Amino acid sequence: MKEKKLTNIGKSVIKLETESLKKLGSNIGKSFEEIIKTILNCKNGKIIISGVGKSGLIGKKWSATLSSTGTPSFFLDAANASHGDMGQITSNDVVILISLSGQSEELKNIIQFTSRNKNIKLIGITSKKESILYKNADIKFLLPTVKEAGPGNFVPTSSTTVQIVLGDAIAITCMQYKKFGKVDFKRFHPSGALSIKLKTVEDLMLIGKKIPFVNEKISMRNALKNITKKGLGTLIIRNDKKYTTGILTDGDLKRISDINYAFQNLVIRKFMKKNPISVDKNMLAVEALSIMNDKKITSLCIHQNKKKNRTIGFIHIHHILDANIT
């Protein structure tokens, strides 16, 4: 088979599945809103996802995405549900069943079980209006009829893509409604490369006595001693009220000494750079690194609650680079 023909097949699959997603977009309306509201209103129960076959695999993905974005949920294997695991479903729960046909034998027992308890909400995700799932669901979402990729229109491809994207749409909508942000997301991902990307300056900053604080009234001679002692190449300068008023780097000291040989007896306040750049403690470290690169500086003051003149931490570019954040 020629190379060009191979790439054409790949492109045709992507084109077909893209068209399927456009159909899904047209189906996002009132029933989608009802699903979101039902999930958000589930305060005293659990969000349970179930399905069989490919839909079961997708259900696991739905559950994982929901849980990692602030909506705790778990996956219930439909086959095992009929052998004791049905006990995991209790009053006030929301059960989401995913099935393209809506007729899978394994789902029938779950449908009957939830129908007997009025306090359990059943959300049916299917492409068949005449199916048992669609007819018995409290909230119904009709998946669009799509053409599967490949010859014969029988390999689950476009239909599974549609189901995956619907789950993402539900999870992200709930996430944004709850104002679940990057700091919350980081708490649920404490390990791995993702955790590194989500580290904030608070995770890496120096605090307390490690911050290179000096009073703005000290002499430049003492400033030189302090900058050598601290070993950070920077001094954070404060007034008597502990408000940050300036910053001085070893580079500044060198430039000053080249110009003024008698500078050592003068106070640091006369030479410091006023209004040093300060960032909020919740800023991602990668964003702080970008600021340093843009401003051509090597350190930042850290504050909280918009109090930029109250420095609570200090971060040097090496702290970020040593954490493998680039």
Rosetta blueprint (number, residue, H / E / L):
1 M L
2 K L
3 E H
4 K H
5 K H
6 L H
7 T H
8 N H
9 I H
10 G H
11 K H
12 S H
13 V H
14 I H
15 K H
16 L H
17 E H
18 T H
19 E H
20 S H
21 L H
22 K H
23 K H
24 L H
25 G H
26 S H
27 N H
28 I L
29 G L
30 K H
31 S H
32 F H
33 E H
34 E H
35 I H
36 I H
37 K H
38 T H
39 I H
40 L H
41 N L
42 C L
43 K L
44 N L
45 G L
46 K L
47 I E
48 I E
49 I E
50 S E
51 G E
52 V L
53 G H
54 K H
55 S H
56 G H
57 L H
58 I H
59 G H
60 K H
61 K H
62 W H
63 S H
64 A H
65 T H
66 L H
67 S H
68 S H
69 T L
70 G L
71 T L
72 P L
73 S E
74 F E
75 F E
76 L E
77 D E
78 A H
79 A H
80 N H
81 A H
82 S L
83 H L
84 G L
85 D H
86 M H
87 G H
88 Q H
89 I L
90 T L
91 S L
92 N L
93 D L
94 V E
95 V E
96 I E
97 L E
98 I E
99 S L
100 L L
101 S L
102 G L
103 Q L
104 S L
105 E H
106 E H
107 L H
108 K H
109 N H
110 I H
111 I H
112 Q H
113 F H
114 T H
115 S H
116 R H
117 N L
118 K L
119 N L
120 I L
121 K E
122 L E
123 I E
124 G E
125 I E
126 T E
127 S L
128 K L
129 K L
130 E L
131 S L
132 I H
133 L H
134 Y H
135 K H
136 N H
137 A L
138 D L
139 I E
140 K E
141 F E
142 L E
143 L L
144 P L
145 T L
146 V L
147 K L
148 E L
149 A L
150 G L
151 P L
152 G L
153 N L
154 F L
155 V L
156 P L
157 T L
158 S H
159 S H
160 T H
161 T H
162 V H
163 Q H
164 I H
165 V H
166 L H
167 G H
168 D H
169 A H
170 I H
171 A H
172 I H
173 T H
174 C H
175 M H
176 Q H
177 Y H
178 K L
179 K L
180 F L
181 G L
182 K H
183 V H
184 D H
185 F H
186 K H
187 R H
188 F L
189 H L
190 P L
191 S L
192 G H
193 A H
194 L H
195 S H
196 I H
197 K H
198 L L
199 K L
200 T E
201 V H
202 E H
203 D H
204 L H
205 M L
206 L E
207 I L
208 G H
209 K H
210 K H
211 I L
212 P L
213 F E
214 V E
215 N E
216 E L
217 K L
218 I L
219 S E
220 M H
221 R H
222 N H
223 A H
224 L H
225 K H
226 N H
227 I H
228 T H
229 K H
230 K H
231 G L
232 L L
233 G L
234 T E
235 L E
236 I E
237 I E
238 R E
239 N L
240 D L
241 K L
242 K L
243 Y L
244 T E
245 T E
246 G E
247 I E
248 L E
249 T E
250 D H
251 G H
252 D H
253 L H
254 K H
255 R H
256 I H
257 S H
258 D H
259 I H
260 N L
261 Y L
262 A L
263 F H
264 Q H
265 N H
266 L L
267 V E
268 I H
269 R H
270 K H
271 F L
272 M L
273 K E
274 K E
275 N L
276 P L
277 I L
278 S E
279 V E
280 D E
281 K L
282 N L
283 M L
284 L E
285 A H
286 V H
287 E H
288 A H
289 L H
290 S H
291 I H
292 M H
293 N H
294 D H
295 K H
296 K L
297 I L
298 T L
299 S E
300 L E
301 C E
302 I E
303 H E
304 Q L
305 N L
306 K L
307 K L
308 K L
309 N L
310 R L
311 T L
312 I L
313 G E
314 F E
315 I E
316 H E
317 I H
318 H H
319 H H
320 I H
321 L H
322 D H
323 A L
324 N L
325 I L
326 T L
